[in-house]
Amino acid sequence: MIDYTGELNGEQYRVVTADAGPLLVIAGAGSGKTRALTYRTAWLIEQGVSPDRILLVTFTNKAARSMLTRVEGLVGDRAGMVWGGTFHHIGNRILRRHARLIGYDSNYSILDREDAQQLVASAVVESGITSRGERFPPSAVLMDMISLAANTDTSLETVVRKRYPGAFTFLTDILKVAFRYRIRKQELNVMDFDDLLVKWRDLLLEHGDVRAEYARKFEHILVDEYQDTNRIQAAILNLMASHHGNIMGVGDDS
C-alpha cells in the first residue's frame, strides 16, 4: 500500500482521496498537479477500480508517457491496463474500432500537416479555382481556416469573416475547397489530426450505443492540463463521462 499521507501534502491528499463525482483541481505551475493526478489514479486502483476502467488524458505524447510511467511506479504492471494518452491517441484508438460507422475502413491513414496541406492544394485545383491570382488564400492559409473552424466548433463562414476578412470575397470558393477536401479524405480513407477529434465527438453524438458503451466502461476520467481543452475536447469528455460522472480536470487557471 502506498503511504499517501507521507508522500503528499494536505491539499494533494484531499484531491487524491476525494469522493466520486466531478472534480476540478486548480493550481499554479510546479504545485504538484500532475503528481496529484497520478496518485489519484493509483488510489482508485487500490480502492478496487479496475485499471482498464480508468481513462487518463493529456496533450502531448511526452506528458502521457510520463504519467503512465509514474503510475506504473506506484502500482506496477496493473498500470498497463489503464487507457492513457493524448486526445488524438485515444480518439484514434476508438475510431479504429468503429470506423465503418463513420464511412471509413479501420485501416485509414492519418495525414500529417504537410500531406493535409497538399490535399487541400489538390482540392483547389479539383474545384476549378485556377485563375484567382495571388489574392486567393494559399493552401497553408486554407488549411488554417479549416482547422480553426474544426477546433472551435465554428462554421467556416464565421471563421473567414472574423479572422480572415480580406478573404471573405472568396467565401464561396473557400467553401467549395473545404467540401472537396472533406470528400477526398473519405474517398482516400485518410483523416487529418482534427478529424480524430471531430469524428470521435460525432461518433459519440450520433451513435447512442457506442456512447453508452464507453460512458459505462470508464468509471473515472482524469484530464491533465485541462485549461488547454478546446470545445470539441470538452464535449468529448462530457459525453465519455455521461454515465458515471466521475471526471477530474487538473489545470492552471492563469
N, C-alpha and C positions, 0 to 999 in steps of 0.2 A: 504494500500500500504506500502511496505517495504521502509524504509529510507536507500537506498543503499549508498548514499554518506556519511551518518553518521555512517554506520556500517562497511564500507570497506575503506581500504587505496586506494590511487590513482591507483596503479597497479592492485589491485584486482578489482576495479571498471571497469577499461578498459577491463579486461578479462570477467567479468560478463556481461557487456553490449555490447560486441563485435558483429559485424555484423555476419550474417550466413556465413558458409564456414568452411573449415578445420582450426583448431586452436591448436597449440602446446604450452603448458604452462610449462616452465622450471623454477624451483625454488628449493632452498635447504630445508632441514628439518626445520620444525617449522615456515615456512614463510606464512602459511595460504593457501596452495594449495587446500586442501580438502574444506576449507571454501569457496574459490572461486568457486569450482565445485558445491557445494550445493546451493550457492546463484545464480549461473548461472542457475541451474535447476528452482529455484523459479522465476527468471527473465523471463525465457522462458514461464512459465505457466502464469505469469502476462501479458505477451505480447500476449497471446491468443493461445499458443501451447497447444493442448490437452495433459494432463499428460500421457495418455496411448500411446502417440506417442513419448515418451522420454525413452531412454534406458540408465540406469546407471549401470556401470560395475566396479567391483573391484576384489580383490584377496582373501579376507578372509570373512567368514560369519560375523565376528565381525565388520569389516570395513563397510560391506554392511548394516548391521543393523544400525550402527551409522549414515551413510549417509542418509538413508531413514528417520531415526528419526529426523535428523536435518532439512531435507526438510519439514517434517510434521510440525515441529515447526514454519516454515516460511509460509507455505501455507495451513495448516490444512489438512482436510480429503482428499483433492484432491491428496495429495502425495501417497495415497493408490493405485492410478491408474498407477503410474509410474512403468515401468518394471525395477526392481532393483535386484542386487545380484552378486554373483561370476560368472565367466565364466562358471563354471561347472553347477551352478544352472540354468542359462539362457539356456545353451545348453540342459540340461535335460528337461526343460520346452518345448522347441521347438521340441526335438526329440520325446517326448511322443505323440505329435500331428501328427507326420509324420513317426512313427516307421515302418509302413508297407512298406514304400518306400525304406527302407534300410534293409529289410529282418527280421525285429523284430516285436514282438507283443508290444502293447503300455504298457503292464504291466510288461515289463522287469525289472529285478533286477539289482542293482549296487553292484559290488564286492568291498569290502574293500581290503586293501593291503594284509592282511593275506589270505583271500579267493582267491584272484587272484594268489598268490604265490602257494597255494595248487593246484589250477587248472593247473598251469604250471608244477608242480611236476607230476601231473597225466598225462599231455601231454608227459612228458619224458618217462614214462612207456609205454604209449599207442603207442609211436613212436618206441618202441622196443630197447630203449637205456638203457640196463641193465648191461653192463659189462665194463663200461669205468673207473671204479675205481674213486679215489679221484680227478683225473685231470680234469674230465668233470665238467663244472661250475655247482654249486648247484642252486637250483630253485630260490633263492633270487637274485643271480647274473644274471641268465637268465631273471628274471623279470626286473632288472635294465636295461639290454641291450634292451629289447623290449620297455620299457618305454622311454628310451633315444632316440631311433630311432623314436618313435612316436612324441615326443615333439620337436625334432629338425628337423622333416620332412626329415630325412636322411634314407638311406637304412640300414637294419640291418647288411649287409655285411660291409658297411663302418664303422659303429659303432664298430663292433668287431675288424676290422683291426686296427683302430686308437686308440680305448680306451681299448681294451682287447686283445692285440696282442698275449698273451700267450694262448688264447683260439681259435685262428684262425684256428688251425689244425682241430678243431671240427666244423668248419663252416657249413658243410652240415647237420650235426645232429642238430645244433642250429636252422638252418632254418626250419628243419622238426618240431622241437618243437614249434617254433613260428607259423607255419602254423596250426599245430594241435590245439594249444591254441586258435587261431582265430576261427577255425571251431567249437570247443567245446563251445565257448562262444555263438555263434549263435544258435547252437543246444539246449543249455540250456536256451536261451533267457536271457542272462546276459551280462552286459558291465562292463568294469573297468573304472576308472576315466579318463584315457587317451582317451577311446572311446568317452566319452561325448564331447570332443573337436574335435577329428579326424572325427567322423561321422557327427558332426554338420557342419564342413567345407566341407566334401564330399557331404552332402545333398544339401548345397547351390551351390556347383560347378556342380553337376550332374542333378539338377532339377531346371531349369530356372524359372518355375512358382513359386516354393517355394521361391527362391532367390528374385524374383520380389515382392512377397507378403510382405516379411519382409523389403526389401530395401525401399519400398514405405511407409510401415507402420511407420517406425521410422524416423521421421523428424530430430531428434537430438540424437546423441550417445555421451555419456560422459564417459571417462575412467580414473579412478584414478590409481596411481602408474603405469603409462604407461611404465615406464622403465623396468618393470618386464614381459612384454608380450613376449611370445616366437613366433616362426614363425607361428605356427598354429593359435594362438590367433590373431596375426596381420593380417593374411589372412582372418580370420572370420570377423574382424572389417571392413576391406576393402570391403568385399562382402556385409555386412549388411548396409554399408554406400554408396553403389554404385549408388543409385538413387539420394538422396538429397545432399550427400557430406558434410553433417554437422557433423563432428566428432571432438570432443575436447579431446585431450590427456593431462593429467596432470602428470608431473613426475619430478624426481630429476636426473639430468644428471651426478651426482657424484656417 
